Amino acid sequence: MSVEALEKNKTIDLRKRHIGPSCKIFFSHDPIKIVQARGQYMYDEKGQRYLDCINNVAHVGHCHPDVVKAGAQQMELLNTNTRFLHDNLVMYAQKLQATLPDKLSVCYFVNSGSEANDLALRLAWQYTGNKDIITLENAYHGHVSSLIDISPYKFHQLSDAEQNQFVHVAPSPDVYRGKYRADHPNPASAYADDVKDIIDKAHKKGRKIAAFIAESLQSCGGQVIPPMGYFQQVAEHVHKAGGIVIADEVQVGFGRVGSHFWAFQLQGEDFVPDIVTMGKPIGNGHPMSCVVTTKEVAEAFMTSGMEYFNTFGGNPVSCAVGLAVLDVIVKEDLQGNALRVGRYLSSQLEQLKRKHPLIGDIRGCGLFVGVELVKDRVTLTPATAEAQEVIYKLKEQHILLSADGPHRNVLKFKPPLCFSTEDADLVVEKINFILTELEEAQGLKEHGSPNIETEGSKRKLLTDENGHQKHSGLIHSKGSDQGAPRQFKQNKRLKT
Amino acid sequence: MSVEALEKNKTIDLRKRHIGPSCKIFFSHDPIKIVQARGQYMYDEKGQRYLDCINNVAHVGHCHPDVVKAGAQQMELLNTNTRFLHDNLVMYAQKLQATLPDKLSVCYFVNSGSEANDLALRLAWQYTGNKDIITLENAYHGHVSSLIDISPYKFHQLSDAEQNQFVHVAPSPDVYRGKYRADHPNPASAYADDVKDIIDKAHKKGRKIAAFIAESLQSCGGQVIPPMGYFQQVAEHVHKAGGIVIADEVQVGFGRVGSHFWAFQLQGEDFVPDIVTMGKPIGNGHPMSCVVTTKEVAEAFMTSGMEYFNTFGGNPVSCAVGLAVLDVIVKEDLQGNALRVGRYLSSQLEQLKRKHPLIGDIRGCGLFVGVELVKDRVTLTPATAEAQEVIYKLKEQHILLSADGPHRNVLKFKPPLCFSTEDADLVVEKINFILTELEEAQGLKEHGSPNIETEGSKRKLLTDENGHQKHSGLIHSKGSDQGAPRQFKQNKRLKT
């Protein structure tokens, strides 16, 4: 198959005719036609290279040869369902389990993060006998109807949004813009207590909690890093109410956070969810996903009397691909790379922050980093148009980044884990330039001198002076600027 | 990767430890370990060949080299999401559309039949503004929670089954065992009128119909072939009520019925559903599926304001695989083969029926054939244990068949479309032998002599004398035995 079969205009025409208009394309006024990819780079039909800072699906690098080979070889041999015994299925389950705490020992293989989260809800409903779900503000858990119901990120897009009675929305544990901020004496307890309040109110109405579900780090919700100890306290409240805790690792799992394999592990060894759901990176693009839970939950699900059969889930090809992804992560120390390059990227961005008033917060773990743009560091007015402008200007520079969060003002870094310090330097340099232009146009004053130190300068930057929490792998701006004097004005609105 | 990495017992142990116990295996007391497959044959770890009569996923034959090659080549080149332009996506949508009536022109690519049916419900809800769904008795539409709700086949398995208020179950249009049978003057209208009654009752309660959903031919529901004209009349009633019609082709599409590419087309050109959902065979095992609908439904979905994004759906690898499957169906005339071999298989089974009192009904189209076993052709008492015995005995003969339907007494043929007349001869011969043994053990009397004519005998059998409806491609026992005298006794129960 040739890399380009149709003229770009023809591709666009056919897409308009035959693909659902709700399926959005990046840069819709001038979309990109990608025909090839390798590692952290994508190539358009003219051979132009793009640096991919956003594809958390191509986890071990686009078209990784080991993964391609494993998939292709197994496709030639056998691809069938799990009603027959197959070694790939059990070896993969065993290897995946080995990355998790012991009590998370039973796997269900499915085809997408959405299927995984829907199954997690079914497990919770069956195990607890309860119905109600607590979800977080701005959460996104998938596109099937049960998950739209528990995804404020989605259901708030509806003109006639109607929240189901069994869904309770807890505040996002966002210490930058949320209800309790970095200056709060104990934001973890405060946010967890809000969950407890929700439980108490539900109980008063005679309702019962089946589950609390949250991404271990909120992704679409704005790259939110919950304060340490939050999940432990939430789990205590939820368990006491007879519910269980679902950690959605669809976007953030598989070593992305650098210091740990799973993002929920950032909270410490004393937090173990009852269900973990996986997705995007699990097969490096191959459609597959997984739900892992405890023996108790799995046995309760079986006692319902209903078989669980998933036509494609756990087929030998998907499992061969999944095994290859796990092998590559280890072989190429991609988790270590995520830690190192992630720290470097964050430190470089921290330096940008010192210079650019538009940057309100830098937060992240490993290669999961958010840059929140604000028009004002006191009021935190979201710089939404500016974030869009950064994304568009970066595209012109052949760098792919996106903006998300409830205000679409958080630049999201979640590149393939083979991302390098040189890649980080390139994107930081471009952002520096774009922000300078934007701030000049708006009459905003830069803070001090740029003085961006790169890896090339060989100076050590990976220290606590950059605000890193060495042991947890967490990085978070300390909010020290929040009380800073307002030293710039907003005098111009950009068009999106 | 070697074809067998673990001893079979080790595979079983690990499966027990790490795979959800709700995930059932075939022949759980002595499961089969399949390590390789090709065409309509599967091979266990000892090299023993099994004839596959049931895998409607491996549609163009297990591990078809053209499909494997297309997938492997695209995996090497690019696998990313639909937020970029790609030719595979639009070429595949165009080619798929060409198999459908013109008005079904807009595609949404997703990962499984379940995702497809869930999206179909979301489209219906949004387009109509209504909530209620009419589904058929014994229907199965998928494993995500929204589909369990509309799948009596599943929710009746629950000990605490509770039917949602918005779900209405219409009688299965089964003219063999259903409410209106072959001796009814107009079963199509009678079954459709039952749908109208449901609509009227719902309206009286102030409820409104969003959609009627049905498999074009019920599969798990017992290989049910609805009477001609049924869907036209149902569509009229449903449209009048402001609802739309969803044809679930997940199990029966892509040429399986032989005379047509889609099973809904068996009803005639005057029936066009508003939404068609696809699945299992679409990628020959690759996890993918599709929803196709009209421009009007797609535009209404867009006006909700909610983007539809599916991480893996429509990726270039899935589309390359899908394109290859369509090409192979044409290149190898697999639809024609389904028609020819399907007719031959049905005619051979009809001959078995003349001999074996345990066979109550033979019905099917192309390579979608059901053999319903009964203990008594007057009372139609399901011969459930006998059906299970046939399946187990066939397994001993290295033939894979399954039994389904609400009484698990319908032998289901839905093999890869490369199934041959020799394959048909083999399985019919074995079933003949097994039924003879069973009937002897039960003191049942055979009708007349066996006289099974095979393809090898070169005698023409594909005529109307076998009860075929030549033009529609439909085959259905005429129910002529239903009034026959009871000529045998049940004197022994088999254990399952």
Boltz contact constraints between the chains, C-beta under 6 A:
constraints:
  - contact:
      token1: [A, 5]
      token2: [B, 87]
      max_distance: 6.0
  - contact:
      token1: [A, 6]
      token2: [B, 87]
      max_distance: 6.0
  - contact:
      token1: [A, 11]
      token2: [B, 85]
      max_distance: 6.0
  - contact:
      token1: [A, 11]
      token2: [B, 87]
      max_distance: 6.0
  - contact:
      token1: [A, 11]
      token2: [B, 90]
      max_distance: 6.0
  - contact:
      token1: [A, 14]
      token2: [B, 90]
      max_distance: 6.0
  - contact:
      token1: [A, 14]
      token2: [B, 94]
      max_distance: 6.0
  - contact:
      token1: [A, 15]
      token2: [B, 90]
      max_distance: 6.0
  - contact:
      token1: [A, 18]
      token2: [B, 93]
      max_distance: 6.0
  - contact:
      token1: [A, 18]
      token2: [B, 94]
      max_distance: 6.0
  - contact:
      token1: [A, 18]
      token2: [B, 97]
      max_distance: 6.0
  - contact:
      token1: [A, 18]
      token2: [B, 107]
      max_distance: 6.0
  - contact:
      token1: [A, 19]
      token2: [B, 93]
      max_distance: 6.0
  - contact:
      token1: [A, 20]
      token2: [B, 106]
      max_distance: 6.0
  - contact:
      token1: [A, 20]
      token2: [B, 108]
      max_distance: 6.0
  - contact:
      token1: [A, 20]
      token2: [B, 298]
      max_distance: 6.0
  - contact:
      token1: [A, 21]
      token2: [B, 302]
      max_distance: 6.0
  - contact:
      token1: [A, 22]
      token2: [B, 301]
      max_distance: 6.0
  - contact:
      token1: [A, 22]
      token2: [B, 302]
      max_distance: 6.0
  - contact:
      token1: [A, 22]
      token2: [B, 307]
      max_distance: 6.0
  - contact:
      token1: [A, 22]
      token2: [B, 308]
      max_distance: 6.0
  - contact:
      token1: [A, 23]
      token2: [B, 82]
      max_distance: 6.0
  - contact:
      token1: [A, 23]
      token2: [B, 308]
      max_distance: 6.0
  - contact:
      token1: [A, 24]
      token2: [B, 307]
      max_distance: 6.0
  - contact:
      token1: [A, 25]
      token2: [B, 83]
      max_distance: 6.0
  - contact:
      token1: [A, 26]
      token2: [B, 83]
      max_distance: 6.0
  - contact:
      token1: [A, 31]
      token2: [B, 85]
      max_distance: 6.0
  - contact:
      token1: [A, 32]
      token2: [B, 84]
      max_distance: 6.0
  - contact:
      token1: [A, 33]
      token2: [B, 85]
      max_distance: 6.0
  - contact:
      token1: [A, 34]
      token2: [B, 84]
      max_distance: 6.0
  - contact:
      token1: [A, 36]
      token2: [B, 77]
      max_distance: 6.0
  - contact:
      token1: [A, 36]
      token2: [B, 78]
      max_distance: 6.0
  - contact:
      token1: [A, 37]
      token2: [B, 78]
      max_distance: 6.0
  - contact:
      token1: [A, 63]
      token2: [B, 76]
      max_distance: 6.0
  - contact:
      token1: [A, 68]
      token2: [B, 75]
      max_distance: 6.0
  - contact:
      token1: [A, 68]
      token2: [B, 76]
      max_distance: 6.0
  - contact:
      token1: [A, 71]
      token2: [B, 75]
      max_distance: 6.0
  - contact:
      token1: [A, 72]
      token2: [B, 72]
      max_distance: 6.0
  - contact:
      token1: [A, 73]
      token2: [B, 1]
      max_distance: 6.0
  - contact:
      token1: [A, 75]
      token2: [B, 68]
      max_distance: 6.0
  - contact:
      token1: [A, 75]
      token2: [B, 71]
      max_distance: 6.0
  - contact:
      token1: [A, 76]
      token2: [B, 63]
      max_distance: 6.0
  - contact:
      token1: [A, 76]
      token2: [B, 68]
      max_distance: 6.0
  - contact:
      token1: [A, 77]
      token2: [B, 36]
      max_distance: 6.0
  - contact:
      token1: [A, 78]
      token2: [B, 36]
      max_distance: 6.0
  - contact:
      token1: [A, 78]
      token2: [B, 37]
      max_distance: 6.0
  - contact:
      token1: [A, 79]
      token2: [B, 285]
      max_distance: 6.0
  - contact:
      token1: [A, 82]
      token2: [B, 23]
      max_distance: 6.0
  - contact:
      token1: [A, 83]
      token2: [B, 25]
      max_distance: 6.0
  - contact:
      token1: [A, 83]
      token2: [B, 26]
      max_distance: 6.0
  - contact:
      token1: [A, 84]
      token2: [B, 32]
      max_distance: 6.0
  - contact:
      token1: [A, 84]
      token2: [B, 34]
      max_distance: 6.0
  - contact:
      token1: [A, 85]
      token2: [B, 11]
      max_distance: 6.0
  - contact:
      token1: [A, 85]
      token2: [B, 31]
      max_distance: 6.0
  - contact:
      token1: [A, 85]
      token2: [B, 33]
      max_distance: 6.0
  - contact:
      token1: [A, 87]
      token2: [B, 5]
      max_distance: 6.0
  - contact:
      token1: [A, 87]
      token2: [B, 6]
      max_distance: 6.0
  - contact:
      token1: [A, 87]
      token2: [B, 11]
      max_distance: 6.0
  - contact:
      token1: [A, 90]
      token2: [B, 11]
      max_distance: 6.0
  - contact:
      token1: [A, 90]
      token2: [B, 14]
      max_distance: 6.0
  - contact:
      token1: [A, 90]
      token2: [B, 15]
      max_distance: 6.0
  - contact:
      token1: [A, 93]
      token2: [B, 18]
      max_distance: 6.0
  - contact:
      token1: [A, 93]
      token2: [B, 19]
      max_distance: 6.0
  - contact:
      token1: [A, 94]
      token2: [B, 14]
      max_distance: 6.0
  - contact:
      token1: [A, 94]
      token2: [B, 18]
      max_distance: 6.0
  - contact:
      token1: [A, 97]
      token2: [B, 18]
      max_distance: 6.0
  - contact:
      token1: [A, 106]
      token2: [B, 20]
      max_distance: 6.0
  - contact:
      token1: [A, 107]
      token2: [B, 18]
      max_distance: 6.0
  - contact:
      token1: [A, 108]
      token2: [B, 20]
      max_distance: 6.0
  - contact:
      token1: [A, 111]
      token2: [B, 111]
      max_distance: 6.0
  - contact:
      token1: [A, 111]
      token2: [B, 112]
      max_distance: 6.0
  - contact:
      token1: [A, 111]
      token2: [B, 287]
      max_distance: 6.0
  - contact:
      token1: [A, 112]
      token2: [B, 111]
      max_distance: 6.0
  - contact:
      token1: [A, 112]
      token2: [B, 312]
      max_distance: 6.0
  - contact:
      token1: [A, 118]
      token2: [B, 144]
      max_distance: 6.0
  - contact:
      token1: [A, 118]
      token2: [B, 145]
      max_distance: 6.0
  - contact:
      token1: [A, 122]
      token2: [B, 145]
      max_distance: 6.0
  - contact:
      token1: [A, 144]
      token2: [B, 118]
      max_distance: 6.0
  - contact:
      token1: [A, 144]
      token2: [B, 144]
      max_distance: 6.0
  - contact:
      token1: [A, 145]
      token2: [B, 118]
      max_distance: 6.0
  - contact:
      token1: [A, 145]
      token2: [B, 122]
      max_distance: 6.0
  - contact:
      token1: [A, 145]
      token2: [B, 146]
      max_distance: 6.0
  - contact:
      token1: [A, 146]
      token2: [B, 145]
      max_distance: 6.0
  - contact:
      token1: [A, 146]
      token2: [B, 146]
      max_distance: 6.0
  - contact:
      token1: [A, 157]
      token2: [B, 305]
      max_distance: 6.0
  - contact:
      token1: [A, 157]
      token2: [B, 306]
      max_distance: 6.0
  - contact:
      token1: [A, 158]
      token2: [B, 304]
      max_distance: 6.0
  - contact:
      token1: [A, 158]
      token2: [B, 306]
      max_distance: 6.0
  - contact:
      token1: [A, 159]
      token2: [B, 305]
      max_distance: 6.0
  - contact:
      token1: [A, 280]
      token2: [B, 311]
      max_distance: 6.0
  - contact:
      token1: [A, 285]
      token2: [B, 79]
      max_distance: 6.0
  - contact:
      token1: [A, 287]
      token2: [B, 111]
      max_distance: 6.0
  - contact:
      token1: [A, 287]
      token2: [B, 287]
      max_distance: 6.0
  - contact:
      token1: [A, 287]
      token2: [B, 312]
      max_distance: 6.0
  - contact:
      token1: [A, 298]
      token2: [B, 20]
      max_distance: 6.0
  - contact:
      token1: [A, 301]
      token2: [B, 22]
      max_distance: 6.0
  - contact:
      token1: [A, 302]
      token2: [B, 21]
      max_distance: 6.0
  - contact:
      token1: [A, 302]
      token2: [B, 22]
      max_distance: 6.0
  - contact:
      token1: [A, 304]
      token2: [B, 158]
      max_distance: 6.0
  - contact:
      token1: [A, 305]
      token2: [B, 157]
      max_distance: 6.0
  - contact:
      token1: [A, 305]
      token2: [B, 159]
      max_distance: 6.0
  - contact:
      token1: [A, 306]
      token2: [B, 157]
      max_distance: 6.0
  - contact:
      token1: [A, 306]
      token2: [B, 158]
      max_distance: 6.0
  - contact:
      token1: [A, 307]
      token2: [B, 22]
      max_distance: 6.0
  - contact:
      token1: [A, 307]
      token2: [B, 24]
      max_distance: 6.0
  - contact:
      token1: [A, 308]
      token2: [B, 22]
      max_distance: 6.0
  - contact:
      token1: [A, 308]
      token2: [B, 23]
      max_distance: 6.0
  - contact:
      token1: [A, 311]
      token2: [B, 280]
      max_distance: 6.0
  - contact:
      token1: [A, 312]
      token2: [B, 112]
      max_distance: 6.0
  - contact:
      token1: [A, 312]
      token2: [B, 287]
      max_distance: 6.0
